Structures are given as structure tokens and as C-alpha cells.
Amino acid sequence: MAKVKKVLFIMQEMTPYVPESEMANAGRFFPQAIQERG
């Protein structure tokens, strides 16, 4: 059985914890998009 790989995303900026910006939105939505795609 293959082991499931896990990735830890560490971001300095992430919506909703800082004011909305391009980097804060990337910090919020990038990990979710990666997980949804497998």
C-alpha cells in the first residue's frame, strides 16, 4: 500500500487574518486548490 504524502504550507499572509491582498488570497486558496486536485 502506498503512503499518502502530506505537504505543510507555511504562509506569512493569509486571508482572513490580514487585509486582503494578492498574496493573502494565494495563501488562502492555493492549498485548498492543491488538495482538491489531489
Secondary structure, 3 states (H helix, E strand, C coil): CCCCCCCCCCCCCCCCCCCCCHHHHHHHHHHHHHHHHC
